[in-house]
Amino acid sequence: MSKTINCGTFRKMVLVGAKQLESNRAKVDALNVFPVPDGDTGTNMSLTMQSAVKELNSTAASDFPVVCDCISKGALRGARGNSGVILSQIFRGICSVLHNVKAEVDTKTFAKALEAGTKVAYGAVSIPKEGTILTVVRMMSEFAVKNAGKNREFEAFLPAVIKEGDRALAMTPDLLPVLKKAGVVDSGGVGLMTIMRGFLAALTGDEVVTELPGESDQQAQDTEFGDNSEIINMDLGDIQYAYCTEFFIINLKKSTTLADIDRLREDLMGLGDSVICIGDLEMVKVHVHTNRPGVALTYALELGELDRPKIENMLEQNRALKAKIEAEKKDQGMLAVCAGGGLSDIFKDLFVDRVIEGGQTMNPSASDIATAVQKINADNVFVFPNNKNIILAAEQAKALVENRTIHVIPTKNVPQGFAAALAFSPDASAEENKTNMIHALDNIRAGQVTHAVRTTKVNGFSIKEGDIIGLDDKKILAKSENVDEAVLKLLDKLKDETHEVISLYYGDGVKEEDAAALAEKVQEAFPDCDIDYHYGGQPVYYYILSLE
C-alpha cells in the first residue's frame, strides 16, 4: 500500500486519466442536454487534456515544478468550451499545490491540491452554477480534506474520493432543473469522474476501464445518464446569446495590469453570459456567449494581441441538430415498463424503443413515464405499463408530454406487453395498431409464482409466511412448499382448451438448469402444448407464466 506518490506516478496518472477520457469522450458527448451551446463536452474536455499531455510529453523531467508547469500551461492553452476551461482551472489549482512538492505527495497534500483546484475553478466562472462539474469537484475536495488523515494509503483514499464524486454526480439533476428535465447527470461531472478513474487505474496498475462512472451492464444498454434527445423540445429562444466566442490574449502590453484583466472580465459580463476570463500577464484565456462578438474582441485588443479566435453560431448549430432529429422522426414508437434484464432484452428484440424499470414493488411516476416518452423520436408512442398499478400513472403522463401523443395499452403483466408489441405493424396507422394491440391482450393468460411475506387467510387459502404461492392479476390460485409444484398447480388453474403455447420466464436467482428441468415437467403435464422458457431476470417472482 502506498502512503505517497512521486512525480513519476503523478505524471502517469495524468496520462492515463487523459487516455480514459479520450476513450469515453463520445459517451460524455451524448450527455450534453443543452442546444449545442458549446460543442460537445466530452470532446472539449478531451482536447483540453490532450493539450496538457502534449506539453507534458515535451519534457522528460520528473520533478514536480516542471511537470506541474507543463500540465497547467498545456491545459490552459488547449482549453475548449466552458467544460474544458473549468477543467484546465481544476488542474491549475491542483498543480499550484503540487508545484511546491520536492519529492513525495501524501494524501493530505493531494487533498489540499484538490481543494485548491476547486477554489481556482470556482473563481474562473463569473456566476458559478451548482449541479455542474463544479459541484462534483467541490464535494470530492471537501471529502478528501476531511478524510485524508484517516485514509493515508492512496489505494484506499482515492477510491473513497471517487465514491464521493459519484455521489455528487448523482445529485446534479436535483440541483440543475434542465438536467432533471432531460433525465441525465452533468456531462462535465461525468468527464471529471472518468479522469479520476484513470488516476486510480494508473495508481493501482489496473487496465484502463471503458465503463463510465456507475454504468452497469444493464445501464450500458440504456445508459444511466440518458441522452440528449430532450433538445428537440427546446425552443431556439432558449439560447439568449447566439455566439460562442473564444480567444487568447498574448503579448500583453507592458502597461497592462492584473486589474485590467479583472476589468475585462466585468466588461464581458455586460455583453453576455458563460464568461470565463483567466490567466496572467503572460497569457489570458477568454470565453463568452454574446450577441456582440466583435465588441468582445475590441475590448481584448486594449490589453494585447489576439490569438486563435473562434466564433461559433450556436443558433445555426441548434437549427441543424433539430432539423436532423426532425428528419429522423417516425410516426410511431413503443415504451415498455418492466423489471429484469432478460425481460427488457426481449422487449428490445420486439423493437420497443425504450424500456424503463418498474413493476410490482417499484412503480414509476407519471413524470418518469412522460420523460421516457419524450425521448422517443415519434409522434405517437404506445405505452405498455405491464402492471395494473402503473396504468393510471401512464394515463396521467399524457398531460405532461408535449409534441407527442401517448396511447396507453392497458397491459396488466409482461406477457400482455409482449403480445401488444408483437401486434405492432409499422405500416398500420396509430389507431389500427392500438386496436390490434388491445385485441391481442385477450389471447393471453398470465400468472406469477412468488413466496408469501406474511401469514394470512385469503382467497380460500391459509397462507403461512414463506409458502410458495401462484397468482394471476386478481387473486391467489395455488400454494405449495416448493416452486415447481406451485408452477404446475397454477398452470392447471390457468390453462383452458384454447391454449397451445406455455412460456416460462425465470427470475433473478433461478438457475437456468432448474428452469430447463421445470420446462420438462410442464411438458409432461401438458403434452398438448408447446413449452419454452426464457431468462427474465425479474425480482420478486420466481417465474412469470404466459399461456396463449
LUMLUMDO-946887 format. One record per residue (C-alpha): residue number from 0; x, y, z. Coordinates in nm, 2 decimals, decimal comma. Example, Ala and Ser with C-alpha at 12.3 -4.5 7.8 and 13.67 -1.06 7.14 Angstrom:
SITE:0:1,23:-0,45:0,78
SITE:1:1,37:-0,11:0,71
***
This chain:
SITE:0:0,00:0,00:0,00
SITE:1:0,14:0,34:-0,10
SITE:2:0,13:0,63:0,15
SITE:3:0,29:0,86:-0,10
SITE:4:0,32:0,91:-0,47
SITE:5:0,62:1,06:-0,66
SITE:6:0,62:1,29:-0,96
SITE:7:0,66:0,99:-1,20
SITE:8:0,34:0,84:-1,06
SITE:9:0,15:1,17:-1,08
SITE:10:0,27:1,21:-1,44
SITE:11:0,14:0,86:-1,52
SITE:12:-0,20:0,94:-1,35
SITE:13:-0,25:1,25:-1,58
SITE:14:-0,16:1,05:-1,89
SITE:15:-0,39:0,76:-1,80
SITE:16:-0,67:1,00:-1,70
SITE:17:-0,64:1,17:-2,04
SITE:18:-0,65:0,83:-2,21
SITE:19:-0,95:0,72:-2,02
SITE:20:-1,14:1,04:-2,11
SITE:21:-1,05:1,01:-2,48
SITE:22:-1,18:0,65:-2,48
SITE:23:-1,51:0,77:-2,34
SITE:24:-1,55:1,12:-2,49
SITE:25:-1,83:1,01:-2,73
SITE:26:-2,03:0,88:-2,44
SITE:27:-1,97:1,20:-2,25
SITE:28:-2,07:1,40:-2,56
SITE:29:-2,40:1,21:-2,57
SITE:30:-2,50:1,36:-2,23
SITE:31:-2,50:1,72:-2,34
SITE:32:-2,86:1,83:-2,29
SITE:33:-2,82:2,19:-2,40
SITE:34:-2,89:2,30:-2,76
SITE:35:-2,53:2,28:-2,88
SITE:36:-2,41:2,59:-2,69
SITE:37:-2,05:2,49:-2,67
SITE:38:-1,98:2,20:-2,90
SITE:39:-1,95:1,87:-2,72
SITE:40:-1,85:1,84:-2,35
SITE:41:-1,65:1,52:-2,39
SITE:42:-1,46:1,64:-2,69
SITE:43:-1,38:1,97:-2,54
SITE:44:-1,26:1,82:-2,21
SITE:45:-1,06:1,56:-2,40
SITE:46:-0,89:1,82:-2,63
SITE:47:-0,80:2,01:-2,31
SITE:48:-0,64:1,71:-2,16
SITE:49:-0,46:1,62:-2,48
SITE:50:-0,31:1,97:-2,49
SITE:51:-0,18:1,91:-2,14
SITE:52:-0,04:1,57:-2,24
SITE:53:0,13:1,72:-2,55
SITE:54:0,30:1,98:-2,32
SITE:55:0,39:1,71:-2,07
SITE:56:0,55:1,49:-2,34
SITE:57:0,77:1,78:-2,45
SITE:58:0,98:1,73:-2,14
SITE:59:1,15:1,43:-1,98
SITE:60:1,16:1,60:-1,64
SITE:61:1,04:1,40:-1,34
SITE:62:1,03:1,68:-1,08
SITE:63:0,70:1,84:-0,97
SITE:64:0,78:2,20:-1,06
SITE:65:0,85:2,13:-1,42
SITE:66:0,57:1,87:-1,46
SITE:67:0,31:2,09:-1,30
SITE:68:0,40:2,39:-1,51
SITE:69:0,36:2,18:-1,82
SITE:70:0,03:2,04:-1,72
SITE:71:-0,11:2,38:-1,61
SITE:72:0,01:2,57:-1,92
SITE:73:-0,08:2,29:-2,16
SITE:74:-0,44:2,26:-2,02
SITE:75:-0,49:2,64:-2,04
SITE:76:-0,36:2,66:-2,40
SITE:77:-0,58:2,38:-2,52
SITE:78:-0,89:2,46:-2,31
SITE:79:-1,21:2,44:-2,52
SITE:80:-1,56:2,55:-2,42
SITE:81:-1,68:2,60:-2,07
SITE:82:-1,61:2,25:-1,96
SITE:83:-1,26:2,25:-2,09
SITE:84:-1,17:2,58:-1,94
SITE:85:-1,31:2,48:-1,60
SITE:86:-1,12:2,15:-1,62
SITE:87:-0,80:2,35:-1,70
SITE:88:-0,85:2,56:-1,39
SITE:89:-0,91:2,25:-1,17
SITE:90:-0,57:2,12:-1,29
SITE:91:-0,42:2,47:-1,25
SITE:92:-0,52:2,47:-0,88
SITE:93:-0,40:2,11:-0,83
SITE:94:-0,07:2,19:-0,98
SITE:95:-0,03:2,51:-0,78
SITE:96:0,00:2,30:-0,47
SITE:97:0,20:2,01:-0,61
SITE:98:0,44:2,25:-0,77
SITE:99:0,60:2,31:-0,43
SITE:100:0,65:1,95:-0,35
SITE:101:1,01:1,84:-0,36
SITE:102:0,98:1,46:-0,35
SITE:103:0,66:1,28:-0,25
SITE:104:0,29:1,36:-0,21
SITE:105:0,09:1,22:0,07
SITE:106:-0,29:1,20:0,09
SITE:107:-0,32:1,52:0,29
SITE:108:-0,12:1,72:0,03
SITE:109:-0,33:1,56:-0,25
SITE:110:-0,64:1,66:-0,07
SITE:111:-0,51:2,02:-0,04
SITE:112:-0,44:2,01:-0,41
SITE:113:-0,80:1,91:-0,49
SITE:114:-0,92:2,19:-0,26
SITE:115:-0,71:2,44:-0,45
SITE:116:-0,84:2,30:-0,78
SITE:117:-1,19:2,37:-0,66
SITE:118:-1,11:2,72:-0,54
SITE:119:-0,95:2,82:-0,87
SITE:120:-1,23:2,66:-1,08
SITE:121:-1,50:2,84:-0,89
SITE:122:-1,30:3,17:-0,92
SITE:123:-1,28:3,13:-1,30
SITE:124:-1,65:3,13:-1,36
SITE:125:-1,84:3,46:-1,34
SITE:126:-2,16:3,31:-1,19
SITE:127:-2,08:2,95:-1,07
SITE:128:-2,37:2,71:-1,11
SITE:129:-2,43:2,41:-0,88
SITE:130:-2,53:2,09:-1,04
SITE:131:-2,22:2,10:-1,27
SITE:132:-1,86:1,98:-1,27
SITE:133:-1,80:2,25:-1,00
SITE:134:-2,03:2,07:-0,76
SITE:135:-1,86:1,74:-0,83
SITE:136:-1,50:1,87:-0,77
SITE:137:-1,61:2,07:-0,46
SITE:138:-1,77:1,77:-0,29
SITE:139:-1,48:1,55:-0,37
SITE:140:-1,23:1,80:-0,23
SITE:141:-1,43:1,86:0,08
SITE:142:-1,45:1,48:0,14
SITE:143:-1,07:1,44:0,07
SITE:144:-0,97:1,71:0,32
SITE:145:-1,19:1,56:0,59
SITE:146:-1,07:1,20:0,53
SITE:147:-0,71:1,23:0,43
SITE:148:-0,59:1,18:0,78
SITE:149:-0,80:0,86:0,82
SITE:150:-0,70:0,71:0,48
SITE:151:-0,33:0,75:0,45
SITE:152:-0,29:0,48:0,18
SITE:153:-0,37:0,61:-0,17
SITE:154:-0,52:0,27:-0,27
SITE:155:-0,79:0,33:0,00
SITE:156:-0,81:0,71:-0,02
SITE:157:-0,86:0,76:-0,39
SITE:158:-1,15:0,50:-0,43
SITE:159:-1,32:0,67:-0,14
SITE:160:-1,28:1,01:-0,30
SITE:161:-1,42:0,87:-0,63
SITE:162:-1,72:0,72:-0,45
SITE:163:-1,80:1,07:-0,31
SITE:164:-1,76:1,21:-0,66
SITE:165:-2,01:0,96:-0,79
SITE:166:-2,25:1,06:-0,51
SITE:167:-2,21:1,42:-0,61
SITE:168:-2,27:1,34:-0,97
SITE:169:-2,59:1,16:-0,89
SITE:170:-2,71:1,48:-0,71
SITE:171:-2,66:1,71:-1,01
SITE:172:-3,01:1,66:-1,16
SITE:173:-3,16:1,78:-0,83
SITE:174:-2,95:2,09:-0,84
SITE:175:-2,99:2,19:-1,21
SITE:176:-3,35:2,17:-1,35
SITE:177:-3,25:2,13:-1,71
SITE:178:-3,07:1,80:-1,61
SITE:179:-3,37:1,69:-1,42
SITE:180:-3,60:1,75:-1,72
SITE:181:-3,38:1,56:-1,95
SITE:182:-3,32:1,27:-1,70
SITE:183:-2,94:1,30:-1,71
SITE:184:-2,65:1,39:-1,49
SITE:185:-2,40:1,67:-1,57
SITE:186:-2,18:1,57:-1,86
SITE:187:-1,88:1,77:-1,73
SITE:188:-1,90:1,59:-1,40
SITE:189:-1,90:1,26:-1,58
SITE:190:-1,59:1,37:-1,77
SITE:191:-1,41:1,46:-1,45
SITE:192:-1,50:1,13:-1,28
SITE:193:-1,38:0,95:-1,59
SITE:194:-1,04:1,12:-1,54
SITE:195:-1,04:1,03:-1,17
SITE:196:-1,09:0,66:-1,26
SITE:197:-0,79:0,69:-1,49
SITE:198:-0,60:0,83:-1,20
SITE:199:-0,69:0,52:-0,99
SITE:200:-0,61:0,28:-1,27
SITE:201:-0,26:0,43:-1,31
SITE:202:-0,21:0,41:-0,93
SITE:203:-0,31:0,05:-0,90
SITE:204:-0,17:-0,07:-1,22
SITE:205:-0,51:-0,20:-1,34
SITE:206:-0,61:-0,18:-1,70
SITE:207:-0,80:0,13:-1,81
SITE:208:-1,17:0,06:-1,79
SITE:209:-1,41:0,17:-2,06
SITE:210:-1,72:0,20:-1,85
SITE:211:-1,85:0,54:-1,75
SITE:212:-1,89:0,61:-1,37
SITE:213:-2,17:0,39:-1,23
SITE:214:-2,25:0,22:-1,55
SITE:215:-2,36:-0,14:-1,51
SITE:216:-2,43:-0,40:-1,78
SITE:217:-2,79:-0,31:-1,79
SITE:218:-2,72:0,06:-1,78
SITE:219:-2,47:0,02:-2,07
SITE:220:-2,77:-0,08:-2,28
SITE:221:-2,99:0,21:-2,17
SITE:222:-2,74:0,43:-2,01
SITE:223:-2,80:0,57:-1,66
SITE:224:-2,70:0,91:-1,79
SITE:225:-2,97:0,92:-2,06
SITE:226:-2,91:1,11:-2,38
SITE:227:-2,96:1,45:-2,54
SITE:228:-3,29:1,37:-2,72
SITE:229:-3,47:1,61:-2,50
SITE:230:-3,32:1,90:-2,70
SITE:231:-3,58:1,85:-2,98
SITE:232:-3,84:2,00:-2,74
SITE:233:-3,63:2,31:-2,65
SITE:234:-3,71:2,63:-2,84
SITE:235:-3,45:2,84:-3,01
SITE:236:-3,54:3,11:-2,78
SITE:237:-3,37:2,91:-2,50
SITE:238:-3,04:3,04:-2,64
SITE:239:-3,03:3,41:-2,54
SITE:240:-2,68:3,47:-2,67
SITE:241:-2,61:3,34:-3,02
SITE:242:-2,23:3,34:-3,05
SITE:243:-1,99:3,13:-2,85
SITE:244:-1,67:3,34:-2,86
SITE:245:-1,33:3,22:-2,75
SITE:246:-0,98:3,36:-2,79
SITE:247:-0,64:3,41:-2,62
SITE:248:-0,48:3,74:-2,55
SITE:249:-0,10:3,71:-2,59
SITE:250:0,20:3,95:-2,59
SITE:251:0,02:4,17:-2,34
SITE:252:0,11:4,54:-2,34
SITE:253:0,36:4,65:-2,09
SITE:254:0,10:4,88:-1,94
SITE:255:-0,15:4,60:-1,89
SITE:256:-0,21:4,51:-1,52
SITE:257:-0,40:4,23:-1,34
SITE:258:-0,66:4,49:-1,26
SITE:259:-0,71:4,54:-1,64
SITE:260:-0,78:4,17:-1,67
SITE:261:-1,04:4,20:-1,40
SITE:262:-1,20:4,49:-1,57
SITE:263:-1,21:4,30:-1,90
SITE:264:-1,40:4,02:-1,72
SITE:265:-1,65:4,28:-1,59
SITE:266:-1,69:4,43:-1,94
SITE:267:-1,75:4,08:-2,09
SITE:268:-2,02:4,01:-1,82
SITE:269:-2,21:4,31:-1,96
SITE:270:-2,20:4,16:-2,30
SITE:271:-2,33:3,81:-2,23
SITE:272:-2,31:3,51:-2,01
SITE:273:-2,09:3,20:-1,95
SITE:274:-1,80:3,44:-1,90
SITE:275:-1,46:3,30:-1,83
SITE:276:-1,16:3,53:-1,83
SITE:277:-0,85:3,37:-1,67
SITE:278:-0,47:3,39:-1,69
SITE:279:-0,19:3,63:-1,60
SITE:280:0,03:3,89:-1,77
SITE:281:0,18:3,63:-2,00
SITE:282:-0,15:3,49:-2,15
SITE:283:-0,52:3,53:-2,09
SITE:284:-0,79:3,29:-2,20
SITE:285:-1,14:3,43:-2,27
SITE:286:-1,47:3,26:-2,33
SITE:287:-1,81:3,43:-2,36
SITE:288:-2,16:3,37:-2,50
SITE:289:-2,27:3,70:-2,66
SITE:290:-2,46:3,86:-2,94
SITE:291:-2,18:4,11:-3,00
SITE:292:-1,86:3,91:-3,05
SITE:293:-1,69:4,20:-3,23
SITE:294:-1,72:4,42:-2,92
SITE:295:-1,56:4,14:-2,70
SITE:296:-1,27:4,12:-2,94
SITE:297:-1,23:4,50:-2,93
SITE:298:-1,22:4,50:-2,56
SITE:299:-0,94:4,24:-2,56
SITE:300:-0,73:4,44:-2,81
SITE:301:-0,69:4,71:-2,54
SITE:302:-0,48:4,46:-2,35
SITE:303:-0,27:4,29:-2,61
SITE:304:-0,28:4,07:-2,93
SITE:305:-0,55:3,82:-3,02
SITE:306:-0,46:3,46:-3,08
SITE:307:-0,67:3,17:-3,21
SITE:308:-1,01:3,35:-3,21
SITE:309:-1,31:3,12:-3,26
SITE:310:-1,67:3,23:-3,30
SITE:311:-1,95:2,97:-3,34
SITE:312:-2,31:3,04:-3,43
SITE:313:-2,50:2,84:-3,17
SITE:314:-2,84:2,92:-3,32
SITE:315:-2,74:2,77:-3,65
SITE:316:-2,59:2,46:-3,48
SITE:317:-2,91:2,42:-3,29
SITE:318:-3,13:2,45:-3,61
SITE:319:-2,92:2,19:-3,79
SITE:320:-2,94:1,95:-3,50
SITE:321:-3,31:1,99:-3,46
SITE:322:-3,36:1,95:-3,84
SITE:323:-3,16:1,63:-3,82
SITE:324:-3,38:1,49:-3,54
SITE:325:-3,69:1,61:-3,71
SITE:326:-3,59:1,43:-4,03
SITE:327:-3,53:1,11:-3,83
SITE:328:-3,87:1,13:-3,66
SITE:329:-4,10:0,84:-3,71
SITE:330:-4,48:0,82:-3,68
SITE:331:-4,50:0,56:-3,41
SITE:332:-4,29:0,42:-3,12
SITE:333:-4,32:0,20:-2,82
SITE:334:-4,23:0,22:-2,45
SITE:335:-4,25:-0,07:-2,20
SITE:336:-4,22:-0,08:-1,82
SITE:337:-4,07:-0,39:-1,67
SITE:338:-3,82:-0,51:-1,41
SITE:339:-3,55:-0,76:-1,52
SITE:340:-3,27:-0,75:-1,77
SITE:341:-3,40:-1,05:-1,96
SITE:342:-3,75:-0,91:-2,00
SITE:343:-3,60:-0,58:-2,11
SITE:344:-3,39:-0,75:-2,37
SITE:345:-3,70:-0,93:-2,51
SITE:346:-3,89:-0,61:-2,54
SITE:347:-3,60:-0,46:-2,73
SITE:348:-3,59:-0,76:-2,96
SITE:349:-3,95:-0,68:-3,03
SITE:350:-3,85:-0,33:-3,15
SITE:351:-3,97:-0,15:-2,84
SITE:352:-3,79:0,19:-2,84
SITE:353:-3,73:0,23:-2,47
SITE:354:-3,77:0,03:-2,16
SITE:355:-3,80:0,18:-1,81
SITE:356:-3,76:0,00:-1,49
SITE:357:-4,08:-0,07:-1,29
SITE:358:-4,30:-0,34:-1,16
SITE:359:-4,49:-0,46:-0,86
SITE:360:-4,26:-0,31:-0,60
SITE:361:-4,13:-0,01:-0,79
SITE:362:-4,40:0,18:-0,98
SITE:363:-4,26:0,46:-1,20
SITE:364:-4,43:0,80:-1,16
SITE:365:-4,63:0,98:-1,43
SITE:366:-4,33:1,21:-1,47
SITE:367:-4,09:0,92:-1,52
SITE:368:-4,31:0,78:-1,79
SITE:369:-4,35:1,12:-1,96
SITE:370:-3,97:1,18:-1,95
SITE:371:-3,91:0,84:-2,12
SITE:372:-4,19:0,91:-2,38
SITE:373:-4,03:1,25:-2,46
SITE:374:-3,71:1,07:-2,55
SITE:375:-3,87:0,86:-2,82
SITE:376:-3,85:1,04:-3,15
SITE:377:-4,20:0,96:-3,27
SITE:378:-4,53:1,15:-3,29
SITE:379:-4,73:0,86:-3,14
SITE:380:-4,60:0,65:-2,85
SITE:381:-4,76:0,33:-2,73
SITE:382:-4,70:0,27:-2,36
SITE:383:-4,72:-0,08:-2,21
SITE:384:-4,75:-0,04:-1,82
SITE:385:-4,74:-0,42:-1,77
SITE:386:-4,88:-0,38:-1,42
SITE:387:-5,23:-0,27:-1,31
SITE:388:-5,08:-0,03:-1,06
SITE:389:-4,89:0,16:-1,33
SITE:390:-5,18:0,21:-1,58
SITE:391:-5,31:0,52:-1,40
SITE:392:-4,97:0,68:-1,39
SITE:393:-4,93:0,61:-1,76
SITE:394:-5,27:0,78:-1,83
SITE:395:-5,16:1,08:-1,62
SITE:396:-4,84:1,11:-1,82
SITE:397:-5,05:1,23:-2,12
SITE:398:-5,09:1,57:-1,96
SITE:399:-4,71:1,60:-1,90
SITE:400:-4,60:1,54:-2,26
SITE:401:-4,56:1,79:-2,54
SITE:402:-4,53:1,72:-2,91
SITE:403:-4,62:1,35:-2,86
SITE:404:-4,95:1,16:-2,84
SITE:405:-4,95:0,88:-2,58
SITE:406:-5,16:0,57:-2,64
SITE:407:-5,18:0,36:-2,32
SITE:408:-5,23:0,00:-2,39
SITE:409:-5,37:-0,14:-2,05
SITE:410:-5,13:-0,43:-2,02
SITE:411:-5,15:-0,58:-1,67
SITE:412:-4,85:-0,80:-1,70
SITE:413:-4,54:-0,86:-1,90
SITE:414:-4,68:-1,14:-2,13
SITE:415:-4,96:-0,90:-2,23
SITE:416:-4,69:-0,64:-2,31
SITE:417:-4,51:-0,89:-2,53
SITE:418:-4,83:-0,97:-2,71
SITE:419:-4,90:-0,60:-2,77
SITE:420:-4,55:-0,54:-2,91
SITE:421:-4,59:-0,84:-3,14
SITE:422:-4,92:-0,69:-3,27
SITE:423:-4,75:-0,37:-3,38
SITE:424:-4,71:-0,30:-3,75
SITE:425:-4,51:0,00:-3,88
SITE:426:-4,73:0,00:-4,19
SITE:427:-5,06:0,04:-3,99
SITE:428:-5,20:0,36:-3,86
SITE:429:-5,17:0,45:-3,49
SITE:430:-5,54:0,38:-3,44
SITE:431:-5,52:0,04:-3,62
SITE:432:-5,22:-0,06:-3,41
SITE:433:-5,40:0,05:-3,09
SITE:434:-5,70:-0,16:-3,18
SITE:435:-5,49:-0,46:-3,27
SITE:436:-5,28:-0,43:-2,96
SITE:437:-5,58:-0,42:-2,73
SITE:438:-5,74:-0,72:-2,90
SITE:439:-5,41:-0,91:-2,86
SITE:440:-5,44:-0,89:-2,48
SITE:441:-5,75:-1,11:-2,49
SITE:442:-5,54:-1,41:-2,61
SITE:443:-5,30:-1,40:-2,31
SITE:444:-5,35:-1,56:-1,97
SITE:445:-5,06:-1,49:-1,73
SITE:446:-4,96:-1,59:-1,38
SITE:447:-4,67:-1,53:-1,13
SITE:448:-4,51:-1,75:-0,87
SITE:449:-4,36:-1,60:-0,56
SITE:450:-4,34:-1,65:-0,18
SITE:451:-4,57:-1,52:0,09
SITE:452:-4,42:-1,25:0,31
SITE:453:-4,68:-1,29:0,59
SITE:454:-4,92:-1,54:0,74
SITE:455:-5,28:-1,48:0,64
SITE:456:-5,61:-1,63:0,51
SITE:457:-5,71:-1,51:0,16
SITE:458:-5,89:-1,65:-0,15
SITE:459:-5,98:-1,96:0,05
SITE:460:-5,61:-2,04:0,13
SITE:461:-5,44:-2,05:0,47
SITE:462:-5,11:-1,90:0,38
SITE:463:-4,80:-1,92:0,60
SITE:464:-4,51:-1,68:0,57
SITE:465:-4,26:-1,84:0,32
SITE:466:-4,52:-2,05:0,14
SITE:467:-4,48:-2,06:-0,24
SITE:468:-4,79:-1,91:-0,40
SITE:469:-4,92:-1,88:-0,75
SITE:470:-5,15:-1,60:-0,86
SITE:471:-5,29:-1,42:-1,16
SITE:472:-5,36:-1,05:-1,18
SITE:473:-5,66:-1,08:-0,94
SITE:474:-5,60:-1,34:-0,67
SITE:475:-5,41:-1,63:-0,54
SITE:476:-5,48:-1,96:-0,72
SITE:477:-5,23:-2,20:-0,58
SITE:478:-4,99:-2,27:-0,29
SITE:479:-4,72:-2,52:-0,23
SITE:480:-4,40:-2,58:-0,03
SITE:481:-4,18:-2,58:-0,34
SITE:482:-4,16:-2,37:-0,66
SITE:483:-4,21:-2,64:-0,92
SITE:484:-4,52:-2,78:-0,77
SITE:485:-4,67:-2,43:-0,73
SITE:486:-4,60:-2,36:-1,10
SITE:487:-4,78:-2,68:-1,21
SITE:488:-5,07:-2,61:-0,98
SITE:489:-5,10:-2,26:-1,11
SITE:490:-5,09:-2,37:-1,47
SITE:491:-5,36:-2,62:-1,41
SITE:492:-5,58:-2,34:-1,29
SITE:493:-5,49:-2,10:-1,57
SITE:494:-5,50:-2,33:-1,87
SITE:495:-5,80:-2,40:-2,09
SITE:496:-5,86:-2,59:-2,42
SITE:497:-5,77:-2,29:-2,63
SITE:498:-5,41:-2,25:-2,50
SITE:499:-5,14:-2,40:-2,73
SITE:500:-4,82:-2,24:-2,60
SITE:501:-4,69:-2,21:-2,24
SITE:502:-4,39:-1,98:-2,18
SITE:503:-4,19:-1,97:-1,86
SITE:504:-3,98:-1,66:-1,77
SITE:505:-3,75:-1,74:-1,49
SITE:506:-3,64:-1,47:-1,24
SITE:507:-3,34:-1,34:-1,07
SITE:508:-3,19:-1,62:-0,85
SITE:509:-3,34:-1,91:-1,05
SITE:510:-3,08:-2,12:-1,23
SITE:511:-3,11:-2,19:-1,60
SITE:512:-3,08:-2,57:-1,54
SITE:513:-3,37:-2,56:-1,29
SITE:514:-3,58:-2,37:-1,54
SITE:515:-3,50:-2,63:-1,80
SITE:516:-3,59:-2,92:-1,57
SITE:517:-3,92:-2,75:-1,48
SITE:518:-4,00:-2,70:-1,85
SITE:519:-3,97:-3,08:-1,90
SITE:520:-4,21:-3,14:-1,61
SITE:521:-4,46:-2,89:-1,76
SITE:522:-4,43:-3,06:-2,10
SITE:523:-4,51:-3,40:-1,94
SITE:524:-4,81:-3,24:-1,76
SITE:525:-4,94:-3,06:-2,06
SITE:526:-4,84:-3,27:-2,37
SITE:527:-5,08:-3,08:-2,60
SITE:528:-4,89:-2,76:-2,56
SITE:529:-4,56:-2,63:-2,69
SITE:530:-4,33:-2,53:-2,39
SITE:531:-4,05:-2,28:-2,39
SITE:532:-3,85:-2,10:-2,12
SITE:533:-3,66:-1,77:-2,12
SITE:534:-3,44:-1,57:-1,88
SITE:535:-3,64:-1,29:-1,74
SITE:536:-3,43:-1,18:-1,45
SITE:537:-3,72:-1,02:-1,27
SITE:538:-3,71:-0,97:-0,89
SITE:539:-3,98:-1,09:-0,65
SITE:540:-4,12:-1,36:-0,89
SITE:541:-3,95:-1,70:-0,94
SITE:542:-4,15:-1,74:-1,26
SITE:543:-4,38:-1,54:-1,48
SITE:544:-4,61:-1,77:-1,68
SITE:545:-4,77:-1,70:-2,02
SITE:546:-5,04:-1,90:-2,18
SITE:547:-5,17:-1,83:-2,53
***
